[in-house]
Amino acid sequence: DSIQRVFLEKVDGEYQGACFPFRSGFASAVLRMAQGTDGSMFVGLTNRGWSSLGTASYGLQRLVWTKKMPFEIKEMRAQPEGFELVFTKPVDRKIAADPKSYKLQSYTYTYHSSYGSDEILPRNLEIENITVSDDGLKAELKVKGLRELYVHELNADGVKSKEGQSLLHPDAYYTLNRIPKK
């Protein structure tokens, strides 16, 4: 019953990147999306063949942009010693520079022929230092313990915009296949 937004980058010839929550609360599981000529998004729904969180067996819903930019993490880029976050609006620089504004953990999954896996080998990671750009649109997180081939789950619940807004979606999930070289 949800749609994720994706940011991809290429590191050492391999694609990797982050998923961010985009929209949730659809009447059934999302099966297909198509963009209308007016820029709206049509979302096809079904629960056939798997369980879904919505209340309908099927449906079609339309999303229309309000033209109001939400406060979001726009991009999450891998860096040699952590991650760079790009925001849609300037952050409160003092709050965004505080490691207590974030939580970061990494984990992986068991890859096998049957469907699904629990998260395995979880580890909480220490954010050692944060550098916020002068314009407040970027934050570089220096992280101790990055792990290649692991998902790095970031929660930036403490970060606020310059106007005091909370992030609409404070979570990001970065699959780190390769740590960029310096």
Phi, psi and omega in degrees: 000028182214163176237137177254150174256144186237139170239123180245149172216162179251125178234123183051042176078006183237133177286141173204169179167196188240149169249142179230142171302142179240300178215142177222176178090018177291160185290345179200184180292139180284127180250318184209150177230147176216143180269132176280165180295339179270004180091352178287166181243127175262132185239116176274139187233147172199154171242011182294124174094347177204162179281149176224162184277342182285175183262347183260154176282332181198171177171177176221123179234153183240133175254132178237128181289136181279352184070016175253119182288121176282161175276111186220163164278113183280318183219150172227112184250140175287140176233161180304330183237020180159225183221149171252128176256136174244130183254158179280340179222155178299139179271163166289111190298323181293313180294316182292338179273358181267116180304337179290348178283354185228155167229140181222131175223159175232154179197172176222188181230159172278124178263118182206176186287332179280157187287133170084162178196149170285160172291135181233162178053048181290150178210129172282135183250147180268127172269109188280324186202150178226130176246122180256135180294158181301325181278355178076009182266351181225147173223128176259119181260119174271121189240135175266123173098027174304144180230122175295147178069021177239152170280134176247110184264118181254135169238118182249042184302331182278346184288136178234154174284170177302330179273000178093007178285145170277157175297136177299317176230103185277358185257145175217146183231104184256122174271110187263092177283319181226135172274123181301146177279154179289000000 
